[in-house]
Amino acid sequence: MKILLLGKNGQVGWELQRSLAPLGQLVALDRHSEPTADLGDPEGLAALVQAVKPDVIVNAAAHTAVDRAESEPELARTVNTTAPAALAREAAALGAWLVHYSTDYVFDGSGTAPWTEADPVAPLSVYGQSKADGEAAIRLSGCRHLIFRTSWVYAARGGNFAKTMLRLARERERLTVVDDQFGAPTGAELLADITAHALRTAQVRPEVSGTYHAVAAGETTWHGYARHVIAQAQAAGQTLRAGPDAVHPVPTSAFPTPARRPANSRLDTTRLCRTFDLTLPAWQHGVDRMLAETLAT
């Protein structure tokens, strides 16, 4: 099996290089590689797929700068909608699978119930709309696909919310963090492992083609996430000026941003777990592993 991985050096792409390698021949590229894989050039991307002729395309690249997308909607649409549509068209022509990652931002964040795959999308932002349109284009193409909607993604590699909170806790005696957005911090490592497992299943059960919610188990707020991170760091012997009790909750309105965020980013993973026989770990498990790796360096 030949796998074409796009976005190899992003948080998820980096972990996918590890998880996909045992499945077959892996061709991992990004927009800085040779040959180049630039989602800003959908036709060039299509030509790349035609040349590589993969059995599986895994698209781990995206325009993820949520606020910046509000001021550059055409670029967001090119990368998040037009490029996935081109990949899907080529996948359909080749009979290849397309794996694509989407987001909780396709929903409007209303209510308190976890969103299911059958719930209607209603994005609040340019980013969310571009991702929803990308999903729709993939489905319309008729290619065999796995679309994984996820949320609050982090990795030990690169910047993330936990690292920011630890830096601020070393610098300040008091922190304020949003407490009215709910979701599940989800590790890039977990997403990569889910992807590899699902692809193995897809090779023998093509009927699993579809959209799935893929997040760690449980839920928290950004405030709860910050308190957990700081408490874990203290327990590991880190010297911080602000402990978990110095992290104060504030509403989203305290931090105005160009793009609106969904308040309810809970995603129901029942379909994923039943289809692929998975048990997803609690969000704390992945965060604690990431912190152990981060604090050891």
N, C-alpha and C positions, 0 to 999 in steps of 0.2 A: 504494500500500500504506500503510495506517495502522498505526502501531506504538505501542502503549501501553507505556511504560517505567516501572516501579515502582522506587523507591529511587534516584532520580536523583542524589542527592548523596553516596552512598556511594562507596567506592573504585572498585568496578567500574561502578556506575551513572554516575559522572562521566565515565569513559572511554567508556561506551556512548553517551552523548549525542553524542560525536564520531563514533564508528564507525557508528552507525545512521542518522545524519542524511541521508547520501546515498541511503539505500534507499527513502525515502518520507516521508510526513507523520509527524513524531515528536511524540507527546504525552508529555512527561516530567513525572512527578509524584512526590511523596513525602508523608509524613504531615504535613508542614508547608505543603504547597501548597494551592491552591484551584483545582479541587476537591481534597479530601484523598484520599490513598491510604494507608490505615493497615492494615497486616497484622494489627494487634491487633483489627480489626473485620472479620472475614471476610464478613459479610452486607453491610456497607457496600461492601466491595471488589467483591462480586458485582454490586451495583447500579451501581457505577462502570463496570464492564466492559459491562453492559447499555446504559448511556447512551452510552459512547464507541464501542462496536461496532468494535473494532480487528480487523485481519487477523492481527496478531501481538501477543502479550503477552510482554513480557520482564520477568521478576521478579528484580530484582537486590537485593531487600530480604530481610533475615533477622534472626533473633535469633542473633547470633554471639558473645555473651559466654559462652564455654564454661563457665567456673567458676560464673558467676552462675546459669546454667541449672540447676545442681544444687539451688539453693535456690528457684528459681521455675519448676518444671517445667511448670505449667499455661500460663504465658505463653509459654514456649519451644514448647510443643506447639501453641498457638493460632497463633503466627507461622510456625512451620516446618512444621506439618502441616495444620492446619485451613484456614489461608488459601490455601496452594497447592492444596489439594483444591477449594476454592471457585473458584479461578481456572481450574483444569482443567475443572470442571463447566461453567463459562461458556464456556470455549474450545471444548469439545465441542459445545455448543449453537449456537455461532456458526460452527463450522467453522474456527476460528482456530488458529494455532500458539501453543504455549506454550513459552517458553524459561525454564529454571529452573537455578539453580546449586546444586550439592550439594558434598560434602566427602569427604576421605579418612577422616574420623571415622566413616563408616558401617562401616568395617572394624575388626577387633580388633588390627591391627598385628602379628600374629604372622608368623614366618618372615622371609625375606629377599627373596623373589621379588616383583616388581612385581605389584600387584593388577590383574586384568582385570575387565571389566564383568560377566563371567559368574560371578565368585566370589561366594559367599554373604556377605551382610552380617552383622556381629556387633558392634554398637556397644558401646563401653565406658562411655559417658556419656549423660546425659539429652540433651545437644545432639546427639550422634551418632544416638541413637534417634529424636529428633524429625525429623532430616533424612532418615533412612532411611524413616520412615513417610510423610513428605511425598513422597518419590520414588514409593513404592508407590501412594499415592493418585492421583498423576498418571497412572501407568500404568493403573490400574484404571478411570479415567474414560473411556478410549478416545480422548482428544484426541490430535491430532498434536503431538508434543513433541520438544524437544531438552533433555535433562538433561545438564549438564556438571559432572562431579565434578572438583574441583580441590584444591589444597593450598597452604599457606604464602603466601597472597596478600599482596601489598604494592603500594603506589603512592607516587609522589613527593608526592602531595597527602595531607595528614593524617599521623598518626603511623604508624610502622612499626618493625620489629625493627632495621633498619639504622640508623635515626636514633637509636634508644635506645642501640645499641652505640657509636655515635660520641659521644654525650653522655657515656656512662660512661667512654669512653677519654680524654676530655678531663679528667674529674674524678678518675680513679683510675689507679694505677700497675699494678694487677693486676685481671683480670676472670676470672670462672668462668662457663662456658657449657656447657649440656647437649651431650653427645657420643654419646648412644645412641638418638637419634631421627633417622630418615633420611627425606628427602623432597627436593622440588625447589622452591625459591622461585619463585613464578610471578607475573608482573606483571599488574596489572589491565588495562594497555594491551594485553598479549598476549591476555588473555581476551576483551576487547572486540573485537579484530580477528578472532579465531577465530569469535566469535558472528556478526559481520556476514557473514563469508565463508560460514559454514554456513547462514545464513538465505537467502542468495542461491541456494545449491544446493538447499535445501529447497523453494523456490518451484517448481522444475521437476522435482524428484525427491522426491515425498512419502514414498517408501519409506525415506528416511534417518531417519525418526522413530525415536527411541530414546535410549539412555544412552551417554555418551562420557566418557572420561577426558581431561582437558585440563590439562596442566601443561607447564612448560618442560622441555627435555631435560636429562639428567644427574641427578646426585643429590649430596647433601651432608648434613652434620649441622648443627645450630644452631651448633656450635663452628666447623665449617669455614666456615659462612656468615659468622660474626662475624670470623674471621681475614681472609677475603677482603675484607670491607667496610673493615676497618681498614687493610689493606695498600693498597687503592685510594685511600683518603683520604690516607694518607701520601704516596703517589706523586703525588697532586694538590697537595701542598704544605701539607696541613693539619698543624697542630701538635697532637700528641696526647701525653698522659702515658704511655699504654699502647700499645705497638706490637703487631703480630700475635703475636709470641713471648710476650707477657705475657697472652695469652688461654689459660686453662688448662681442660682438659676435666674435666667432672664427670658422674656418672650422673644420670638423671632423679630418682632418689630424694633427691638433694641439695636439690631444690626441690619439696617436697610441695605439691600443689594439690587442690582439691575434686574436680575431674574428672580421670579418667585419660586420658592421651594415648597414641595408638597409636605404638609404636616404629618400625614399618615403614609409612611413608606413601608408599612408591614406588607410582606408578600407571602402568600400561602404556598407552601412547597409540597403539598400533598401529592400533586400529579407527578412531580419529579421523583419523589421517594417511592411511589407505587410503581411507576413505569420502570425505573432502573434499580429497584430494590436497594435503596439507600437509607441510611440513618445519618442525619446531619448533626454535627456537633454543636454545642452551645457556642454562642458568639465569644464568650469569655475564653474558651479553650484556644481559639486561634489567636486572639489578642495577647493572651499570656505567653504563647510560644513566640510570637513576634517580639514582644517586649524582652523576653529572655535573650533572644538573639541580638536585639538592638542594644540592650544595656551591657552586653558582654563585649561590645566593640569599643 
